[in-house]
Amino acid sequence: MFYHLFSPLVDKEIFGYSIFNVFQYVTFRAIAAFITALVFSLFLGPKFIRLLKKHQAVETIGEDVPIMHKQKQGTPTMGGLIVLSGLLIASLLWNNLTNSHILIMFLTTIWLGCVGFLDDYLKNFRHAKKGLIAKYKLLAQVALGLIIAAILYYGSPDRELITKINLPFLKDTAIQLGWVFIPFVIFMIVGTSNAVNLTDGLDGLAGGTIAFSGFALGAMAYFKGHYHIANYLNLEFIQNAGELTIFTSALIGTIMGFLWYNSKPAEIFLGDTGSLSLGGILAVLAILLREEVFFAIAGGIFVAEAFSVIIQRYYFKYTKKKFGKGKRVFLCAPIHHHFELKGIKEEKIVVRFWIIAALLVAVALGTIKLR
């Protein structure tokens, strides 16, 4: 909003200074969006916690998690409402709202936020044990992926450019997907959305790792959106990418505010409202930046969490079919629960995962100079 509000005043001077042109700068608006989202989430947190407690929108602990999680029974959930509200308000205030990439990010945030909200609503208010039926949830994710893929594939003036995947370890090397780009986008959105949902199992774990991944994508957006930096780093220049820096700054800010209340002992959980939508947001950011492999490195925690569940499930099925009794690779999946059952304290697991996430971000950013 401020970008458009002060745009006609860019050339106006006050006491000899053009102070209004600062609202055109990506760096200034990114910092402002971060602060806005952070302060808003901090302010909104207690109000949402009281509201959710009042309406009994609290966590019900399932039987498939370690027994020590029973003490978290009754903690308010649906905290994704805080995160998404802070993100959307900060973005509406500081982004260029005519930017096509930002409009796609709004679509992603609202669409998956509504799917996650419906899932949480059915579980917490209608007391449906499993919430939204899995096939309907998957159908909604696939539909979003199909819409975004169609927008990018059929709306791009240069289809060959939008349908390629850059390989971060090799100079001027990319994989051209062609029409396979459409199912690939669907896979990215569905896979990442569910992977982040699986990671949301310990106090602060998902929030911290999302912030690290968001920082990596935000840095890449800034590099690719700045012609001279992109040219120096041998990255492709993307005209609209700079605005994504502001969006990711708002994302990190709202996550930091939420972590104030979500760190152990958590006063509120993300719920599917937050985890499903935030995973989809990261996936779409990576797709718009054409940096899916870069994101797979930076978000390696999500990859590991998802694969731990896949390995556990299929190994159990395989051994049950072959030996008549199912065996497990991990004590419990996702893998963070495995470490819990090994006797490691929750706080230590979360911080160690954060450290690994920071290392993976450093590795991903380091690959830029290898191109």
Buried (B, 14 or more C-beta within 10 A) or exposed (E): EBBEEBEEBEEEEEEEEEEBBBBBEBBBBBBBBBBBBBBBBBEBBBEBBEEBBEEEBBBEBEEEBBEEBEEBEEBBBBBBBBBBBBBBBBBBBBBBBEBBBBEBBBBBBEBBBBBBBBBBBBBBEEEEEEBBEEEEBBEBBBBBBBBBBEBBBEEEEEBEEBBBBBBBEEEEEBEEBEEEBBBBBBBBBBBBBBBBBBBBBBBBBBBBBBBBBBBBBBBBBBBBBBEEEBEEBEBBBBEBBBBBBBBBBBBBBBBBBBBEBBBEEBBBBBBBBBBBBBBBBBBBBBBBBBBBBBBBBBBBBBBBBBBBBEBBBEBBEEBEEEEEEBEBBBBBBBBBBBBBEEEEEBBEBBBEBBEBBBEBBEBBBEBBEEB
